[in-house]
Amino acid sequence: MSGSIDDGEKDVYDDINITPMLDLAYVLMVIFIIMTTASVQGIKVNLPKASNTPSLAKPQTKAITITADGTMYLDTYPVSLPELENLLRQYKAANPNLPVVVKADSTIAYQRVVDVLDVIGRLEITQLGLVTQRIVK
């Protein structure tokens, strides 16, 4: 009997075999991982060894802090405005590129910050930083 269902394939597949496609995807993924890690490593160099002893050099940056009650500090020592000017003049004589940062409480009168910035300007300190709080998004 020609044309019968029994002559050809007995099982008719209505599903797609995705095993070869998955094998190809895994091979490509492995190749991409190997290529990425190979390109990240970069050039090998012999890095210098550092000692684990603490540095004896003092930090050169001077911090001027103005608290909410108006008290002014140079590093951690309370100072008045004339004392601040004299001390900064001495530090500037020792280090012409003296870096200074100003930290002021947000509730103080703006004039206190302007007075400190005026002293810094008179002493011609050019490396100045104003510390602010980071905005959290």
N, C-alpha and C positions, 0 to 999 in steps of 0.2 A: 504494500500500500504506500503509494507515494503521497507526500504532503501531510503525513501524519505527524503528530507531536512527538511520537516516540522515536522518530528517525534521527532528529538532531540532538541538541542538548536536552538533557532530562530536567536540569534545574535552571530556572530562569531567575537571574539576579535583578532585583529592583532597587538594591542599595549600591552606593558608590563606595569603593574600597579606598579609604583615605590614608592607609598605612604608608604607602610610598611618599605621599605628600608630607606627612609628619616626619618621616625620616629625612627628607630633604630640608625641612624647616630646622630640625635639630642640627644637622650638619652645618647649615648656614649660620645658625646661632653660635656654634662652637668656633667657626672661622672668624666671626665678628668679634667674639670675646678675645681670641688670641691676638688678632690684629690690634685691637684697642689697647690691651695691656702691653703689647710690644712697642707701641708708639708713645705710651706714657712714660716709660722708663727713662728715655732720653740718653744723654751721654754720660758715661761713667767717669768720675773724677775722684781723685784721692783727696778727701776733705781734711783740713788741718785739725789737729786735736787741741781742745781747750782744756785748761785746768779747771778743777772743780772748786778752787779756792775763791772766796767772795772777792769782788773788786774793792779796792781801797779808795778808788776815786769817788769823791763826793759829787752828788748830782748838782749841776750848775744852775738849774732852773729855780728861780725864786717865785714863791707863791704868795700873793697878797690876798688875804681873805677878809671880807667885811661881813660881820654877823648881823642878825636881825636887830640887835640892840645898838648897832653902830660901832661896835668895837672892831678895831682894825688889827690884823695880825700879819707879820712878815714871817713866812713859814709857820712856826707855831708860837712865836713870841709876840705878845701884845705891844703895839707901838702907836705913837701919835703921828700926825701928818708930818711935822718937822723931823721927827726921828726917822720916819720912813724915807724921807728925802735924803737925809745924811747917810743912812745905811745903804740905800741904793746907789748913791754917789760913790761910796767906798767900793761896793761890789763892781760897779761899772768901771772904776779905775783899774781893778784887778783883771776884769774880763770885759773888753770893749764890746763883745757880742753877747752881752748878758741877756738870756731869755727870761721873760717875766710873764706869769699868768695871773689874771685877776678873777677871783671868785667872790661874788657878792650875793647875799640873800635877796630874793625877789621882792621882799616887802620893805627894804630900806629906801630912804629918800635917794632919788637919782643924783642929787648934788654930791653925795659922798663918793659915788663912782666917778663923777666928773672931776672931783678934786684929786683923786688918785691918778686918773688918766692925765691930768694937767701936770702932776709931778713927773710922771713917766715921760711926757712930751718935753718938759724942760730939760730933763737929763739926756734927751736924745736916745732913748732906748727904743730900738726899732723892732726887736723881736718880742712882740706882745701877743698874748692869747687871752681871750675872754672865755671863761668856762661857762657852758650852758648845760642844761639837762637834756638828755636824748629823748626825742619824742617816740613813744611806743605806738606802733601802728596796729 
